[in-house]
């Protein structure tokens, strides 16, 4: 999308665009007495992030733009708390669970597209919207990615035999986890499930969504987390279940051949892998959570 200017016939000079633009691209030039007041949009250095706040805030649709769909309006858009009140929203948030038991039913394409549409409206740093997605529904391709994760964890088990020798080389953030005796137990349990023909990676989910983006600090990871959270909640509203699969994310980022197989460019970092399907389980209550650690200053 590109902002191209202001329709002066529609503009009522309320200055909401001037107040809202984070990049200060809307200005009200000083005017002499008797001159007609006018708002001007200027962006000689292409600093506009196309966030659309000016379009959203203008009461008369006076902002001109190109390369995007028309803006959407719906009841109570100017008062979101009246659409879903806090108590109901918290019920939605608290009832979301990570799903690891799925029905055999495939997920129709239009349902997956609805989940992606929820992700499309997630915020992103500087409105970069740099996410790209891969949706895998082909069982053979899901199996191939699952096997890549299994191979990674088999390698991890082999390396644990040399953990004492490698101890000085292990990064601090991984040392505690690797040295924990429970890690080997978990790996053995995982691989036993694989031997029994179970799927402890994707849990037989019929769809996998991968998101990746170019690196820009740590913000692309934050952006992916927000986008996938939108997707999880969108899926829940459509009667679907989701679970974030960190092992698959690691297998894609740590082994170039896996990214190459999916045609993910080298400069891109995989920031999330989400499984999607119809839940084969119904939860009856919300489990407890630890109290937040909060410091008030």
FENDAPE-V459474 format. One record per pair of residues at least 4 apart in sequence whose C-alpha atoms are under 8 Angstrom apart, sorted by the first residue. I is the first residue (numbers start at 1). GAP is how many residues later the second one is. D is the distance in whole Angstrom. If there is no record, write none. Layout:
BEGIN
I:GAP:D
I:GAP:D
END
This chain:
BEGIN
1:49:6
1:64:7
1:65:6
1:66:5
1:67:5
2:48:6
2:63:5
2:64:5
2:65:6
3:45:8
3:47:7
3:60:7
3:61:6
3:62:4
3:63:7
4:37:8
4:59:8
4:60:5
4:61:5
4:62:7
5:35:7
5:36:5
5:37:8
5:58:6
5:59:5
5:60:7
6:5:7
6:33:8
6:34:7
6:35:7
6:56:6
6:57:5
6:58:5
7:4:6
7:55:5
7:56:6
7:57:6
8:4:8
8:30:8
8:54:7
9:53:8
10:50:6
10:51:7
10:52:5
11:49:7
11:50:8
11:51:5
12:48:8
13:24:7
13:25:7
13:26:7
15:4:6
15:13:8
15:24:7
16:4:6
16:38:8
16:41:7
16:42:7
17:4:6
17:9:6
17:36:8
17:37:5
17:40:7
17:41:7
18:6:7
18:7:8
18:8:5
18:9:6
18:10:8
20:33:7
20:34:7
20:37:8
21:4:7
21:5:7
21:32:7
21:33:7
23:24:7
23:25:7
25:16:6
25:17:5
25:18:6
25:23:7
26:13:7
26:14:6
26:15:5
26:16:7
27:12:6
27:13:5
27:14:7
27:15:8
28:9:8
28:10:6
28:11:5
28:12:6
29:9:7
29:10:7
29:11:8
31:4:6
31:5:8
31:6:7
43:4:6
43:5:7
49:77:6
49:78:6
49:79:7
50:77:7
51:75:8
51:76:6
52:4:6
53:4:6
54:4:6
54:9:7
55:6:7
55:7:8
55:8:6
55:16:8
56:15:8
58:4:7
58:5:7
73:4:7
76:4:6
76:6:7
76:7:7
79:4:7
80:4:7
81:4:5
81:5:7
84:4:6
84:5:6
85:4:6
86:4:6
87:4:6
88:4:6
89:4:6
90:4:6
91:4:6
92:4:7
93:140:8
94:192:7
95:190:8
95:191:6
96:137:7
96:140:7
97:144:8
97:145:8
98:143:7
98:144:6
98:145:5
98:146:8
99:142:6
99:143:5
99:144:6
99:180:7
99:182:8
100:102:8
100:103:6
100:142:8
100:143:7
100:179:8
101:102:6
101:103:8
101:104:8
101:178:6
101:179:5
101:180:6
102:101:7
102:102:7
102:103:6
102:175:6
102:176:6
102:177:5
102:178:5
102:179:8
103:102:8
103:174:7
103:175:6
103:176:6
103:177:5
104:100:8
104:101:8
104:102:7
105:101:8
105:172:8
105:173:7
106:100:6
106:101:8
106:171:7
107:4:7
107:5:7
107:99:7
107:100:7
107:169:8
107:170:6
107:171:7
108:4:7
109:4:6
110:4:6
111:4:7
111:127:7
112:4:6
113:4:6
114:4:6
114:120:7
114:121:8
115:4:7
115:116:5
115:117:8
115:119:5
115:120:6
116:4:6
116:115:6
117:4:7
118:4:7
118:112:6
118:113:6
118:116:6
119:108:5
119:109:6
119:110:8
119:111:5
119:112:5
120:107:7
121:106:8
122:101:8
122:104:6
122:105:5
122:108:6
123:4:7
123:6:8
123:100:7
123:103:7
123:104:7
124:4:6
124:5:6
124:99:5
125:4:8
125:94:7
125:95:8
125:98:7
130:83:6
130:84:7
130:90:8
131:80:6
131:81:6
131:82:5
131:93:7
132:79:6
132:80:5
132:81:6
133:76:7
133:77:5
133:78:5
133:79:6
134:75:6
134:76:5
134:77:7
135:72:7
135:73:6
135:74:5
135:75:6
136:5:7
136:6:7
136:71:6
136:72:5
136:73:6
137:4:8
137:5:7
137:69:6
137:70:5
137:71:7
138:4:6
138:69:8
139:4:6
139:67:7
140:4:6
141:4:6
142:4:6
142:65:8
142:66:7
143:4:6
144:4:6
145:4:7
145:103:7
145:113:8
146:4:6
146:55:6
146:56:7
146:102:7
147:4:6
148:4:6
148:103:7
148:110:7
149:4:6
149:52:7
149:98:6
149:99:6
149:102:6
150:4:6
150:41:8
150:51:8
151:4:6
152:4:6
152:99:6
153:4:6
153:34:7
154:4:6
154:37:8
155:4:6
156:4:6
157:4:7
157:27:7
157:30:7
158:4:8
159:4:7
160:18:8
160:24:8
162:4:6
163:4:6
163:15:8
163:16:8
166:4:6
167:8:7
170:4:7
170:5:6
171:4:6
172:4:7
174:4:6
175:4:6
176:4:6
177:6:7
178:5:6
179:4:8
180:4:8
181:4:7
182:4:6
183:4:6
184:4:6
185:4:6
186:4:6
187:4:6
188:4:6
189:4:6
190:4:7
190:10:7
191:4:6
192:4:6
193:4:7
193:5:5
193:6:7
193:7:7
194:4:5
194:5:6
194:6:7
198:5:8
199:4:5
199:5:6
201:44:7
201:46:8
201:47:8
202:43:7
202:73:7
205:70:6
205:71:6
205:72:6
206:69:8
206:70:7
206:71:6
207:68:6
207:69:5
207:70:6
208:65:7
208:66:6
208:67:4
208:68:6
209:64:6
209:65:5
209:66:6
209:67:8
210:60:7
210:61:8
210:62:6
210:63:5
210:64:6
211:13:7
211:59:6
211:60:6
211:61:5
211:62:7
212:12:8
212:52:8
212:56:6
212:57:5
212:58:4
212:59:5
212:60:7
213:7:7
213:55:5
213:56:6
213:57:7
213:58:7
214:6:7
214:53:6
214:54:4
214:55:6
215:5:6
215:52:7
215:53:7
215:54:6
216:4:6
218:4:7
219:4:6
220:4:6
220:51:8
221:4:6
221:50:6
222:4:6
223:4:6
224:4:6
224:47:6
224:48:7
225:4:6
225:46:8
225:47:7
226:4:6
227:4:6
228:4:6
228:44:8
228:46:8
229:4:6
230:4:6
231:4:6
232:4:6
232:9:7
232:10:6
233:4:6
234:4:7
235:4:6
235:5:5
235:6:6
235:7:7
235:41:8
236:4:5
236:5:6
236:6:8
239:39:7
239:40:8
240:36:7
240:37:6
240:38:5
240:39:6
241:35:6
241:36:6
241:37:6
241:38:5
242:32:6
242:33:5
242:34:5
242:35:7
243:31:6
243:32:5
243:33:7
244:28:7
244:29:6
244:30:5
244:31:7
245:4:7
245:27:7
245:28:5
245:29:6
245:30:7
246:4:6
246:26:7
246:27:7
247:4:6
248:4:6
248:25:6
249:4:6
249:21:6
249:22:7
249:23:6
249:24:6
250:4:6
251:4:6
251:7:7
252:4:7
252:6:5
252:7:6
252:18:7
253:5:8
253:6:7
253:16:7
253:17:6
255:4:7
256:4:6
256:10:8
257:4:6
258:4:7
259:4:6
259:5:5
259:6:7
259:7:8
260:4:6
260:5:7
264:4:7
END
